[in-house]
């Protein structure tokens, strides 16, 4: 990411993730990019995949009731790549419908636009067969599918986009099937998450999230991570450091060695957010409109390397992925277990 907000071509992230080709097996690749829709920067960009025209028509009927659709189109893609089979891929630039007086919809006047979009994403993914919203933020987009990441990039013409944050992932599914909706990144509003490893607490995390209206429908454990960030940061307004601690808290033995104030905070987070604790080996990268965060599990069972060059922050699973696009960084280091690496966009511009 460029912490100064300078947009740059997707060519760099494509080269970087292609350098780690052996880490994936062609059953999932994807990208998230921030700042790519300046002409629609105040609209929610809904990227939706459909199994067929019937599910597309049902979804569009729903969208017309909930939103003003300012523009809709097929997501641009090539037809001459190795990606031969794919769902219908469309994007809609929308704003929530204004609330009319003296109608049952008056209940929605107390909801923020983000909350209304969140509820609509949950409704489509849960209730409309064959339709999945895989990106729903402002001035950002997720592009993903079944294939190696560099092939997905070619398919979606990502070298033609410019963004101030680029995130990429190559998947090697072990416990779930490889399908278009299950590729990374996972997104909700302007959150985008990629994940290396396994969330063995997925069942507990999923039940915990259900208490707050989050429905996990995409058959991959990573989905819970993006919903936990949305719950903690957007809804409950926790600082990012506290949200990361809730998901990857220190061990009780480590808490006992902290000073009194730190102990009080860490104990409270562990007790209140026990259902959100992520077990298993993992490294996680989160993108949002104001920055980027990387962190891994409490005993660092999955690798994470970071580097800086001028105003650019790089985070990857391998140093080679960084060296491919930044051969002479100002600084390069390995993440500490459970300690987040944080990049902040100057001015937190959207």
C-alpha positions as a Python dict, from the first residue, in 0.01 Angstrom:
ca = {
    (1, 'X'): (0, 0, 0),
    (2, 'X'): (95, 361, -51),
    (3, 'X'): (37, 538, 280),
    (4, 'X'): (35, 864, 86),
    (5, 'X'): (-266, 745, -115),
    (6, 'X'): (-82, 736, -450),
    (7, 'X'): (-251, 498, -690),
    (8, 'X'): (-38, 255, -889),
    (9, 'X'): (-99, -16, -1147),
    (10, 'X'): (-197, -371, -1056),
    (11, 'X'): (109, -492, -1246),
    (12, 'X'): (318, -493, -927),
    (13, 'X'): (83, -708, -721),
    (14, 'X'): (45, -952, -1012),
    (15, 'X'): (423, -998, -1033),
    (16, 'X'): (447, -1032, -655),
    (17, 'X'): (184, -1305, -617),
    (18, 'X'): (305, -1488, -930),
    (19, 'X'): (643, -1521, -755),
    (20, 'X'): (466, -1747, -501),
    (21, 'X'): (299, -1965, -764),
    (22, 'X'): (391, -2298, -592),
    (23, 'X'): (200, -2193, -276),
    (24, 'X'): (-134, -2236, -459),
    (25, 'X'): (-279, -2515, -671),
    (26, 'X'): (-507, -2333, -914),
    (27, 'X'): (-826, -2377, -711),
    (28, 'X'): (-850, -2015, -599),
    (29, 'X'): (-692, -1678, -664),
    (30, 'X'): (-803, -1326, -599),
    (31, 'X'): (-728, -958, -545),
    (32, 'X'): (-866, -655, -361),
    (33, 'X'): (-796, -302, -479),
    (34, 'X'): (-871, 35, -313),
    (35, 'X'): (-923, 360, -501),
    (36, 'X'): (-1022, 202, -833),
    (37, 'X'): (-1361, 372, -880),
    (38, 'X'): (-1298, 747, -838),
    (39, 'X'): (-1589, 831, -1069),
    (40, 'X'): (-1825, 643, -832),
    (41, 'X'): (-1633, 696, -508),
    (42, 'X'): (-1945, 780, -305),
    (43, 'X'): (-2141, 477, -425),
    (44, 'X'): (-2134, 122, -295),
    (45, 'X'): (-1982, -103, -562),
    (46, 'X'): (-2157, -440, -543),
    (47, 'X'): (-1970, -720, -721),
    (48, 'X'): (-2206, -1015, -756),
    (49, 'X'): (-2166, -1361, -909),
    (50, 'X'): (-2469, -1549, -1042),
    (51, 'X'): (-2521, -1909, -1140),
    (52, 'X'): (-2772, -1813, -1410),
    (53, 'X'): (-2996, -1536, -1542),
    (54, 'X'): (-3281, -1642, -1312),
    (55, 'X'): (-3078, -1569, -998),
    (56, 'X'): (-2959, -1243, -1159),
    (57, 'X'): (-3316, -1128, -1224),
    (58, 'X'): (-3426, -1213, -870),
    (59, 'X'): (-3128, -1028, -724),
    (60, 'X'): (-3180, -721, -942),
    (61, 'X'): (-3545, -709, -836),
    (62, 'X'): (-3429, -709, -474),
    (63, 'X'): (-3165, -441, -540),
    (64, 'X'): (-3421, -212, -706),
    (65, 'X'): (-3634, -224, -391),
    (66, 'X'): (-3344, -143, -159),
    (67, 'X'): (-3117, 84, -364),
    (68, 'X'): (-3094, 345, -635),
    (69, 'X'): (-2884, 179, -906),
    (70, 'X'): (-2676, 451, -1071),
    (71, 'X'): (-2488, 219, -1304),
    (72, 'X'): (-2466, -154, -1372),
    (73, 'X'): (-2250, -360, -1606),
    (74, 'X'): (-2076, -689, -1662),
    (75, 'X'): (-1744, -687, -1476),
    (76, 'X'): (-1491, -649, -1762),
    (77, 'X'): (-1301, -968, -1835),
    (78, 'X'): (-1111, -1142, -2112),
    (79, 'X'): (-1245, -1438, -2306),
    (80, 'X'): (-910, -1568, -2433),
    (81, 'X'): (-742, -1674, -2105),
    (82, 'X'): (-707, -2008, -1929),
    (83, 'X'): (-1026, -1926, -1731),
    (84, 'X'): (-1290, -2094, -1946),
    (85, 'X'): (-1578, -2156, -1705),
    (86, 'X'): (-1708, -1889, -1472),
    (87, 'X'): (-2033, -1761, -1322),
    (88, 'X'): (-2209, -1449, -1447),
    (89, 'X'): (-2009, -1155, -1307),
    (90, 'X'): (-2175, -814, -1269),
    (91, 'X'): (-2124, -496, -1072),
    (92, 'X'): (-2373, -238, -952),
    (93, 'X'): (-2296, 111, -824),
    (94, 'X'): (-2573, 188, -578),
    (95, 'X'): (-2696, 411, -296),
    (96, 'X'): (-2963, 310, -42),
    (97, 'X'): (-3314, 423, -126),
    (98, 'X'): (-3426, 731, 72),
    (99, 'X'): (-3668, 649, 352),
    (100, 'X'): (-4024, 754, 269),
    (101, 'X'): (-4246, 897, 539),
    (102, 'X'): (-4545, 702, 674),
    (103, 'X'): (-4428, 365, 543),
    (104, 'X'): (-4313, 49, 724),
    (105, 'X'): (-3961, 131, 599),
    (106, 'X'): (-3940, 413, 855),
    (107, 'X'): (-3760, 165, 1082),
    (108, 'X'): (-3460, 195, 850),
    (109, 'X'): (-3414, 567, 915),
    (110, 'X'): (-3228, 469, 1232),
    (111, 'X'): (-2981, 253, 1039),
    (112, 'X'): (-2666, 385, 876),
    (113, 'X'): (-2613, 330, 505),
    (114, 'X'): (-2337, 80, 590),
    (115, 'X'): (-2578, -119, 807),
    (116, 'X'): (-2841, -123, 534),
    (117, 'X'): (-2584, -252, 282),
    (118, 'X'): (-2464, -512, 533),
    (119, 'X'): (-2818, -640, 586),
    (120, 'X'): (-2878, -655, 212),
    (121, 'X'): (-2558, -855, 154),
    (122, 'X'): (-2662, -1104, 424),
    (123, 'X'): (-3011, -1129, 273),
    (124, 'X'): (-2889, -1194, -83),
    (125, 'X'): (-2624, -1448, 18),
    (126, 'X'): (-2864, -1632, 251),
    (127, 'X'): (-3192, -1619, 63),
    (128, 'X'): (-3136, -1594, -313),
    (129, 'X'): (-3016, -1920, -459),
    (130, 'X'): (-2722, -1894, -695),
    (131, 'X'): (-2633, -1533, -605),
    (132, 'X'): (-2333, -1421, -399),
    (133, 'X'): (-2222, -1066, -323),
    (134, 'X'): (-1844, -1090, -303),
    (135, 'X'): (-1760, -719, -278),
    (136, 'X'): (-1967, -432, -137),
    (137, 'X'): (-1743, -138, -42),
    (138, 'X'): (-1699, 215, -172),
    (139, 'X'): (-1424, 297, -422),
    (140, 'X'): (-1283, -56, -395),
    (141, 'X'): (-1341, -395, -545),
    (142, 'X'): (-1264, -764, -501),
    (143, 'X'): (-1188, -982, -803),
    (144, 'X'): (-1156, -1355, -747),
    (145, 'X'): (-1224, -1699, -890),
    (146, 'X'): (-1101, -2052, -953),
    (147, 'X'): (-753, -2040, -1104),
    (148, 'X'): (-400, -1936, -1019),
    (149, 'X'): (-389, -1572, -906),
    (150, 'X'): (-194, -1452, -1209),
    (151, 'X'): (-457, -1616, -1433),
    (152, 'X'): (-739, -1448, -1239),
    (153, 'X'): (-556, -1115, -1280),
    (154, 'X'): (-533, -1164, -1656),
    (155, 'X'): (-900, -1268, -1671),
    (156, 'X'): (-1017, -950, -1493),
    (157, 'X'): (-768, -719, -1673),
    (158, 'X'): (-629, -601, -1338),
    (159, 'X'): (-321, -445, -1496),
    (160, 'X'): (-559, -176, -1626),
    (161, 'X'): (-669, -68, -1275),
    (162, 'X'): (-487, 170, -1038),
    (163, 'X'): (-519, 151, -658),
    (164, 'X'): (-342, 278, -345),
    (165, 'X'): (-381, -63, -175),
    (166, 'X'): (-350, -397, -353),
    (167, 'X'): (-403, -733, -181),
    (168, 'X'): (-357, -1073, -346),
    (169, 'X'): (-400, -1438, -252),
    (170, 'X'): (-327, -1777, -403),
    (171, 'X'): (-532, -2056, -250),
    (172, 'X'): (-442, -2418, -171),
    (173, 'X'): (-772, -2548, -24),
    (174, 'X'): (-737, -2837, 219),
    (175, 'X'): (-1067, -2872, 408),
    (176, 'X'): (-1317, -2717, 166),
    (177, 'X'): (-1389, -2726, -205),
    (178, 'X'): (-1240, -2481, -449),
    (179, 'X'): (-1516, -2265, -599),
    (180, 'X'): (-1554, -1905, -713),
    (181, 'X'): (-1719, -1775, -397),
    (182, 'X'): (-1470, -1956, -173),
    (183, 'X'): (-1160, -1791, -320),
    (184, 'X'): (-993, -1511, -122),
    (185, 'X'): (-1023, -1220, -52),
    (186, 'X'): (-1342, -1226, 150),
    (187, 'X'): (-1513, -890, 166),
    (188, 'X'): (-1787, -699, 341),
    (189, 'X'): (-1835, -325, 296),
    (190, 'X'): (-1481, -187, 264),
    (191, 'X'): (-1314, -478, 452),
    (192, 'X'): (-1113, -734, 254),
    (193, 'X'): (-936, -1028, 418),
    (194, 'X'): (-689, -1286, 291),
    (195, 'X'): (-570, -1568, 512),
    (196, 'X'): (-301, -1834, 509),
    (197, 'X'): (-360, -2134, 735),
    (198, 'X'): (-659, -2289, 907),
    (199, 'X'): (-918, -2158, 1154),
    (200, 'X'): (-992, -2466, 1364),
    (201, 'X'): (-1233, -2262, 1581),
    (202, 'X'): (-1454, -2191, 1277),
    (203, 'X'): (-1763, -2361, 1428),
    (204, 'X'): (-1744, -2161, 1751),
    (205, 'X'): (-1669, -1836, 1567),
    (206, 'X'): (-1957, -1895, 1326),
    (207, 'X'): (-2207, -1951, 1609),
    (208, 'X'): (-2076, -1643, 1790),
    (209, 'X'): (-2128, -1426, 1481),
    (210, 'X'): (-2480, -1561, 1426),
    (211, 'X'): (-2581, -1382, 1748),
    (212, 'X'): (-2510, -1052, 1570),
    (213, 'X'): (-2680, -1125, 1237),
    (214, 'X'): (-2379, -1253, 1039),
    (215, 'X'): (-2453, -1560, 827),
    (216, 'X'): (-2158, -1761, 698),
    (217, 'X'): (-2265, -1897, 358),
    (218, 'X'): (-1942, -1925, 157),
    (219, 'X'): (-1809, -2261, 286),
    (220, 'X'): (-1465, -2134, 387),
    (221, 'X'): (-1330, -2065, 737),
    (222, 'X'): (-1179, -1729, 634),
    (223, 'X'): (-1525, -1577, 606),
    (224, 'X'): (-1553, -1543, 987),
    (225, 'X'): (-1247, -1316, 1000),
    (226, 'X'): (-1392, -1039, 782),
    (227, 'X'): (-1720, -1050, 979),
    (228, 'X'): (-1537, -1028, 1313),
    (229, 'X'): (-1354, -714, 1199),
    (230, 'X'): (-1681, -561, 1083),
    (231, 'X'): (-1849, -643, 1415),
    (232, 'X'): (-1565, -516, 1634),
    (233, 'X'): (-1452, -206, 1444),
    (234, 'X'): (-1760, -80, 1258),
    (235, 'X'): (-2038, -184, 1497),
    (236, 'X'): (-1867, -187, 1837),
    (237, 'X'): (-1606, 79, 1753),
    (238, 'X'): (-1311, -108, 1903),
    (239, 'X'): (-963, 14, 1814),
    (240, 'X'): (-787, -210, 1562),
    (241, 'X'): (-535, -320, 1824),
    (242, 'X'): (-817, -443, 2051),
    (243, 'X'): (-990, -621, 1762),
    (244, 'X'): (-668, -803, 1674),
    (245, 'X'): (-615, -894, 2041),
    (246, 'X'): (-967, -1038, 2062),
    (247, 'X'): (-890, -1269, 1770),
    (248, 'X'): (-528, -1352, 1866),
    (249, 'X'): (-506, -1280, 2241),
    (250, 'X'): (-197, -1338, 2455),
    (251, 'X'): (-178, -1657, 2660),
    (252, 'X'): (-294, -1637, 3024),
    (253, 'X'): (64, -1702, 3135),
    (254, 'X'): (175, -1402, 2927),
    (255, 'X'): (-102, -1185, 3072),
    (256, 'X'): (19, -1262, 3425),
    (257, 'X'): (354, -1098, 3343),
    (258, 'X'): (195, -771, 3223),
    (259, 'X'): (162, -457, 3432),
    (260, 'X'): (-170, -397, 3608),
    (261, 'X'): (-335, -182, 3339),
    (262, 'X'): (-233, -416, 3058),
    (263, 'X'): (-356, -714, 3259),
    (264, 'X'): (-694, -552, 3313),
    (265, 'X'): (-736, -483, 2941),
    (266, 'X'): (-614, -823, 2823),
    (267, 'X'): (-826, -1014, 3077),
    (268, 'X'): (-1137, -818, 2984),
    (269, 'X'): (-1087, -884, 2613),
    (270, 'X'): (-1027, -1255, 2667),
    (271, 'X'): (-1337, -1292, 2885),
    (272, 'X'): (-1577, -1076, 2682),
    (273, 'X'): (-1470, -1195, 2337),
    (274, 'X'): (-1397, -1562, 2404),
    (275, 'X'): (-1621, -1670, 2116),
    (276, 'X'): (-1413, -1464, 1874),
    (277, 'X'): (-1076, -1620, 1959),
    (278, 'X'): (-922, -1774, 1647),
    (279, 'X'): (-753, -2110, 1702),
    (280, 'X'): (-518, -2274, 1459),
    (281, 'X'): (-219, -2171, 1249),
    (282, 'X'): (-282, -1851, 1056),
    (283, 'X'): (-150, -1530, 910),
    (284, 'X'): (-408, -1267, 816),
    (285, 'X'): (-400, -955, 604),
    (286, 'X'): (-684, -702, 628),
    (287, 'X'): (-744, -417, 388),
    (288, 'X'): (-977, -123, 453),
    (289, 'X'): (-1017, 224, 307),
    (290, 'X'): (-793, 375, 575),
    (291, 'X'): (-507, 126, 568),
    (292, 'X'): (-379, -229, 591),
    (293, 'X'): (-315, -466, 885),
    (294, 'X'): (-123, -792, 899),
    (295, 'X'): (-103, -1026, 1199),
    (296, 'X'): (-50, -1392, 1274),
    (297, 'X'): (-133, -1647, 1541),
    (298, 'X'): (3, -1638, 1893),
    (299, 'X'): (288, -1882, 1829),
    (300, 'X'): (352, -1782, 1467),
    (301, 'X'): (276, -2107, 1290),
    (302, 'X'): (240, -1925, 959),
    (303, 'X'): (498, -1684, 813),
    (304, 'X'): (460, -1311, 760),
    (305, 'X'): (727, -1073, 630),
    (306, 'X'): (700, -693, 605),
    (307, 'X'): (904, -419, 441),
    (308, 'X'): (901, -44, 387),
    (309, 'X'): (1030, 170, 103),
    (310, 'X'): (955, 542, 121),
    (311, 'X'): (576, 561, 178),
    (312, 'X'): (513, 203, 61),
    (313, 'X'): (432, -81, 302),
    (314, 'X'): (467, -441, 185),
    (315, 'X'): (341, -753, 367),
    (316, 'X'): (376, -1106, 230),
    (317, 'X'): (415, -1473, 318),
    (318, 'X'): (763, -1481, 164),
    (319, 'X'): (1042, -1228, 135),
    (320, 'X'): (1079, -1321, -232),
    (321, 'X'): (735, -1180, -308),
    (322, 'X'): (851, -842, -178),
    (323, 'X'): (1195, -855, -340),
    (324, 'X'): (1027, -921, -675),
    (325, 'X'): (879, -569, -676),
    (326, 'X'): (1099, -391, -421),
    (327, 'X'): (1457, -524, -447),
    (328, 'X'): (1607, -257, -215),
    (329, 'X'): (1366, -184, 72),
    (330, 'X'): (1456, 67, 342),
    (331, 'X'): (1367, -191, 606),
    (332, 'X'): (1255, -554, 608),
    (333, 'X'): (1143, -759, 910),
    (334, 'X'): (940, -1061, 1025),
    (335, 'X'): (615, -1011, 1212),
    (336, 'X'): (609, -1088, 1583),
    (337, 'X'): (357, -1349, 1697),
    (338, 'X'): (20, -1187, 1761),
    (339, 'X'): (153, -832, 1710),
    (340, 'X'): (-18, -649, 1420),
    (341, 'X'): (173, -470, 1144),
    (342, 'X'): (-28, -158, 1062),
    (343, 'X'): (-26, 80, 769),
    (344, 'X'): (-228, 403, 787),
    (345, 'X'): (-345, 608, 492),
    (346, 'X'): (-254, 975, 538),
    (347, 'X'): (-577, 1158, 617),
    (348, 'X'): (-774, 832, 596),
    (349, 'X'): (-905, 941, 259),
    (350, 'X'): (-1172, 730, 96),
}
